[in-house]
């Protein structure tokens, strides 16, 4: 797990769309998708449901997204 993965999850959760997140973060869609899949595998939890119309957090994913938002806020505070 790294901060980049957490930032990807946070942005995808905010936008509800990997494509929009990739444009905002200036990273390829596949890099974001693969990074999130790796994080899901590491945690053993599916964070997002992926559909043709976008992505949305699973029940457990919603809690993870909340924790990630807290972590990123603390990182900003530290900086």
C-alpha positions as CSV (number, residue, x, y, z in Angstrom):
1,X,0.0,0.0,0.0
2,X,1.3,3.5,-0.9
3,X,0.0,7.0,-0.9
4,X,-0.4,6.9,-4.7
5,X,-2.9,4.1,-4.4
6,X,-4.8,5.9,-1.7
7,X,-4.9,9.1,-3.8
8,X,-6.3,7.0,-6.8
9,X,-9.0,5.5,-4.6
10,X,-9.9,8.9,-3.2
11,X,-10.2,10.5,-6.6
12,X,-12.1,7.6,-8.2
13,X,-14.6,7.7,-5.3
14,X,-15.0,11.5,-5.7
15,X,-15.6,11.3,-9.4
16,X,-17.3,8.0,-9.7
17,X,-15.3,7.4,-12.8
18,X,-11.8,6.1,-13.5
19,X,-11.6,8.1,-16.8
20,X,-12.3,11.4,-15.0
21,X,-9.9,10.5,-12.2
22,X,-7.1,9.6,-14.7
23,X,-7.6,13.0,-16.5
24,X,-7.4,14.9,-13.2
25,X,-4.4,13.0,-11.9
26,X,-2.6,12.9,-15.3
27,X,-2.3,9.1,-15.1
28,X,-3.5,6.5,-17.5
29,X,-6.8,4.7,-16.8
30,X,-5.1,1.4,-16.8
31,X,-2.5,2.5,-14.2
32,X,-5.3,3.6,-11.9
33,X,-7.4,0.5,-12.5
34,X,-4.4,-1.8,-11.9
35,X,-3.2,0.1,-8.8
36,X,-6.7,-0.2,-7.3
37,X,-6.9,-3.9,-8.2
38,X,-3.5,-4.4,-6.5
39,X,-4.7,-2.6,-3.4
40,X,-7.9,-4.7,-3.3
41,X,-5.9,-7.9,-3.6
42,X,-3.5,-6.7,-0.8
43,X,-6.4,-5.8,1.5
44,X,-8.5,-8.8,0.5
45,X,-11.5,-6.5,0.0
46,X,-13.3,-5.3,-3.2
47,X,-13.4,-1.5,-2.9
48,X,-15.4,-0.6,-6.0
49,X,-18.2,-2.1,-8.1
50,X,-17.2,-1.5,-11.7
51,X,-20.0,-0.9,-14.2
52,X,-20.3,0.5,-17.7
53,X,-21.6,3.8,-16.3
54,X,-18.9,4.2,-13.7
55,X,-17.7,2.9,-10.4
56,X,-19.1,3.1,-6.9
57,X,-17.9,1.8,-3.5
58,X,-19.0,-1.5,-2.1
59,X,-20.3,-1.5,1.5
60,X,-16.8,-2.3,2.8
61,X,-15.3,0.0,0.2
62,X,-17.3,3.0,1.6
63,X,-15.6,2.5,4.9
64,X,-12.2,2.2,3.3
65,X,-12.8,5.4,1.3
66,X,-13.6,7.2,4.5
67,X,-10.4,6.0,6.2
68,X,-8.4,7.0,3.1
69,X,-9.9,10.5,3.2
70,X,-8.8,10.7,6.8
71,X,-5.3,9.5,6.0
72,X,-4.9,11.9,3.1
73,X,-6.1,14.8,5.3
74,X,-3.5,13.9,7.9
75,X,-0.8,13.7,5.3
76,X,-1.8,17.3,4.2
77,X,-1.7,18.4,7.8
78,X,1.8,16.9,8.2
79,X,3.0,18.7,5.1
